[in-house]
Amino acid sequence: MEHQNTPLWEVTFWEFFFVTILLAGGAAYLTGRAIARAWQPDLQLAVYIVLLAAATRFIHFSLFQGTLLSLHYYLVDLLMLMMIAFLGKRITRAGQMARQYSFQYERTGPLGWKAHGQ
């Protein structure tokens, strides 16, 4: 396949979607859930996603002839994975707050919670 070199992906859209969004994004979401369940800080999640983004660049390089050491596409992958990971953490944390502290908080949607009576 020929490289498309758009601002978001250097390989084809479907290769970017499969590797970055589905495979690495799924791993990022599960990492965010694991960090939330262990009540770990955001910095630890960010470190894990930096490493996952490097592995994602390697998969693009080894399977689809992408550029391994491209700062631009590394940052694109990193940004996408960070968003997915922190979304997973926030969804899990909202459930935790409503379930474990139900005497004080109630869930207001998939991403939020609020104190009772507010």
C-alpha positions as CSV (number, residue, x, y, z in Angstrom):
1,M,0.0,0.0,0.0
2,E,1.1,3.5,-0.6
3,H,1.6,6.0,2.2
4,Q,-0.9,8.8,2.4
5,N,1.0,11.1,4.7
6,T,-1.8,13.1,6.1
7,P,-1.4,15.1,9.3
8,L,-2.9,12.3,11.4
9,W,-1.5,9.2,9.7
10,E,1.4,8.3,7.5
11,V,0.1,5.0,6.4
12,T,-3.5,4.4,5.2
13,F,-6.4,5.4,7.3
14,W,-7.4,1.7,7.9
15,E,-3.9,0.8,9.1
16,F,-3.9,3.7,11.5
17,F,-7.4,2.9,12.7
18,F,-6.6,-0.8,13.2
19,V,-3.2,-0.4,14.9
20,T,-3.6,2.9,16.8
21,I,-7.3,3.1,17.6
22,L,-8.4,-0.5,17.9
23,L,-5.3,-2.4,19.1
24,A,-3.3,0.2,21.0
25,G,-6.4,2.2,22.0
26,G,-7.9,-0.9,23.5
27,A,-4.7,-1.5,25.5
28,A,-4.7,2.2,26.5
29,Y,-8.4,2.0,27.7
30,L,-7.6,-1.1,29.8
31,T,-4.5,0.5,31.2
32,G,-6.6,3.5,32.3
33,R,-9.1,1.2,33.9
34,A,-6.3,-0.7,35.7
35,I,-4.8,2.6,37.0
36,A,-8.2,3.8,38.2
37,R,-9.0,0.5,40.0
38,A,-5.6,0.6,41.8
39,W,-6.1,4.3,42.7
40,Q,-2.8,5.3,41.1
41,P,-1.9,8.8,40.0
42,D,-2.3,10.3,36.5
43,L,1.5,10.5,36.1
44,Q,1.8,6.7,36.3
45,L,-0.8,6.4,33.6
46,A,1.0,8.9,31.4
47,V,4.3,7.0,31.7
48,Y,2.6,3.8,30.6
49,I,1.0,5.5,27.6
50,V,4.3,7.0,26.5
51,L,5.7,3.5,26.4
52,L,2.6,2.2,24.6
53,A,2.9,4.9,22.0
54,A,6.5,3.9,21.3
55,A,5.3,0.3,20.8
56,T,2.6,1.5,18.5
57,R,5.1,3.3,16.4
58,F,7.2,0.1,16.2
59,I,4.1,-1.8,15.0
60,H,3.5,0.8,12.3
61,F,7.2,0.5,11.3
62,S,7.5,-3.2,11.3
63,L,4.2,-4.2,9.7
64,F,3.2,-1.2,7.5
65,Q,6.6,0.4,6.6
66,G,5.9,3.5,8.6
67,T,8.6,5.7,10.0
68,L,9.9,4.5,13.3
69,L,11.5,7.7,14.5
70,S,9.0,10.2,13.4
71,L,8.3,12.7,16.2
72,H,5.2,14.1,14.5
73,Y,3.4,10.7,14.1
74,Y,4.7,9.6,17.6
75,L,3.0,12.6,19.1
76,V,-0.2,11.9,17.1
77,D,-0.3,8.3,18.4
78,L,0.6,9.6,21.9
79,L,-2.3,12.1,21.9
80,M,-4.8,9.6,20.7
81,L,-3.8,7.0,23.2
82,M,-3.7,9.5,26.1
83,M,-7.2,10.6,25.3
84,I,-8.4,7.0,25.2
85,A,-6.5,6.1,28.4
86,F,-7.8,9.0,30.4
87,L,-11.3,8.3,29.2
88,G,-11.1,4.8,30.5
89,K,-9.8,6.0,33.8
90,R,-12.5,8.6,34.1
91,I,-15.3,6.2,33.3
92,T,-14.0,3.7,35.8
93,R,-13.4,6.4,38.5
94,A,-17.0,7.7,38.1
95,G,-18.3,4.2,38.7
96,Q,-16.0,3.8,41.7
97,M,-17.0,7.0,43.3
98,A,-20.7,6.2,42.9
99,R,-20.4,2.6,44.1
100,Q,-17.8,2.8,46.9
101,Y,-18.9,6.1,48.3
102,S,-22.7,5.9,47.6
103,F,-23.5,7.5,50.9
104,Q,-21.8,10.7,49.7
105,Y,-21.8,10.7,45.8
106,E,-24.1,9.8,43.0
107,R,-23.2,9.2,39.4
108,T,-24.3,12.0,37.0
109,G,-23.4,10.3,33.7
110,P,-20.7,8.1,32.3
111,L,-17.9,10.5,33.2
112,G,-19.0,12.3,36.3
113,W,-20.3,12.2,39.9
114,K,-21.6,14.7,42.3
115,A,-22.3,15.0,46.0
116,H,-25.8,14.1,47.2
117,G,-28.1,17.1,47.4
118,Q,-26.2,19.3,44.9
